[in-house]
Amino acid sequence: MPIRPTNLKRLLGDLFPSVIRFSRTHPLAMLVAPAAENNKHYILEVLRARGFGARPGFALELASGSGQHVTLFASDLPHVLWQPSDIDSACLASISAYVKSSGLQNLLPPLRLDVLQPLQEWPGGPWPQSCDLVLCINLMHISPFTCTQGLFKAARDLLKPSALLVTYGPYAINGTITPQSNVNFDASLRRSNPDWGLRDVATLKELAKENHLEFLEMVHMPANNKCLVFRMQ
Ligand SMILES: C[S@@+](CC[C@H](N)C(=O)[O-])C[C@H]1O[C@@H](n2cnc3c(N)ncnc32)[C@H](O)[C@@H]1O
């Protein structure tokens, strides 16, 4: 199937249920996800409240998507060097467009990183124990569980001692999903792909333990989402 703008929009619509428009400044490159516009300031406050950004550091965002989050974080936390990444070509093009138009010196061009691949196969690096923060927004429920496992395994290898893994999204808590809108969202994800769906915080705590990460806290966010904060031992 040729990738025409309309096809591309449909494909991306599948990837990001909420991506609805392309920027006028960078047609076909800068994606704009309304959900990211809405949640990026709240996620920034979670990072700030944990003292992240007060000192120089290196942050890796996995599954950056459009690039909206990382561009705000790099602008508002300028002591940190930010590395965006994604697996998808249209997302990488979008992130590149945001990076260029931002002119920020502390925002690196995106890398194609796949959380399913072992670190040794990632471009860039050296990666082991290089990160003060690994950030992952809205990946776990819109990908197979193997991606969640890959994320925690990568965080184990990427993070310096005491460094943070922060994830954001909707989650189940001890087998229960609330409110009804999240139950419906989970059902629609599973209809699209039986391997997708909201992950349970209890499962993630176990996965964290297996990967030498300590669960620190769950922060309640607007729109029935949560931030989960883990610390490398
Ligand atoms: C729902 S989007 C979230 C994007 C962005 N973080 C946000 O919240 O707007 C999920 C993202 O995960 C990426 N992704 C899917 N599988 C991946 C993998 N195996 N490794 C890295 N990224 C992946 C997709 O390309 C997509 O950009």
The ligand as an SDF file (V2000), in Angstrom:
LIG
                    3D

 27 29  0  0  0  0  0  0  0  0999 V2000
    0.3920    5.2750   22.2240 C   0  0  0  0  0  0  0  0  0  0  0  0
    1.9260    5.7510   21.5680 S   0  0  0  0  0  0  0  0  0  0  0  0
    2.5350    6.8200   22.8640 C   0  0  0  0  0  0  0  0  0  0  0  0
    3.4320    7.8730   22.3370 C   0  0  0  0  0  0  0  0  0  0  0  0
    3.8250    8.9760   23.3130 C   0  0  0  0  0  0  0  0  0  0  0  0
    4.6740    8.4750   24.3620 N   0  0  0  0  0  0  0  0  0  0  0  0
    2.5970    9.6400   23.8740 C   0  0  0  0  0  0  0  0  0  0  0  0
    2.2160    9.3710   25.0170 O   0  0  0  0  0  0  0  0  0  0  0  0
    1.9890   10.4630   23.1570 O   0  0  0  0  0  0  0  0  0  0  0  0
    2.9260    4.2990   21.7500 C   0  0  0  0  0  0  0  0  0  0  0  0
    4.2960    4.4620   21.1520 C   0  0  0  0  0  0  0  0  0  0  0  0
    5.0540    3.2890   21.3990 O   0  0  0  0  0  0  0  0  0  0  0  0
    5.8910    3.0580   20.2860 C   0  0  0  0  0  0  0  0  0  0  0  0
    6.3190    1.6520   20.3120 N   0  0  0  0  0  0  0  0  0  0  0  0
    5.5640    0.5620   20.0510 C   0  0  0  0  0  0  0  0  0  0  0  0
    6.2990   -0.5530   20.1720 N   0  0  0  0  0  0  0  0  0  0  0  0
    7.5420   -0.1690   20.5170 C   0  0  0  0  0  0  0  0  0  0  0  0
    8.7650   -0.8570   20.7590 C   0  0  0  0  0  0  0  0  0  0  0  0
    8.8380   -2.1930   20.6660 N   0  0  0  0  0  0  0  0  0  0  0  0
    9.8680   -0.1410   21.1170 N   0  0  0  0  0  0  0  0  0  0  0  0
    9.8080    1.2080   21.1970 C   0  0  0  0  0  0  0  0  0  0  0  0
    8.6770    1.9320   20.9600 N   0  0  0  0  0  0  0  0  0  0  0  0
    7.5750    1.2420   20.6090 C   0  0  0  0  0  0  0  0  0  0  0  0
    5.0160    3.4270   19.0990 C   0  0  0  0  0  0  0  0  0  0  0  0
    5.7430    3.6550   17.9240 O   0  0  0  0  0  0  0  0  0  0  0  0
    4.3120    4.6720   19.6420 C   0  0  0  0  0  0  0  0  0  0  0  0
    5.0200    5.8380   19.3290 O   0  0  0  0  0  0  0  0  0  0  0  0
  1  2  1  0
  2  3  1  0
  2 10  1  0
  3  4  1  0
  4  5  1  0
  5  6  1  0
  5  7  1  0
  7  8  2  0
  7  9  1  0
 10 11  1  0
 11 12  1  0
 11 26  1  0
 12 13  1  0
 13 14  1  0
 13 24  1  0
 14 15  1  0
 14 23  1  0
 15 16  2  0
 16 17  1  0
 17 18  1  0
 17 23  2  0
 18 19  1  0
 18 20  2  0
 20 21  1  0
 21 22  2  0
 22 23  1  0
 24 25  1  0
 24 26  1  0
 26 27  1  0
M  CHG  2   2   1   9  -1
M  END
$$$$
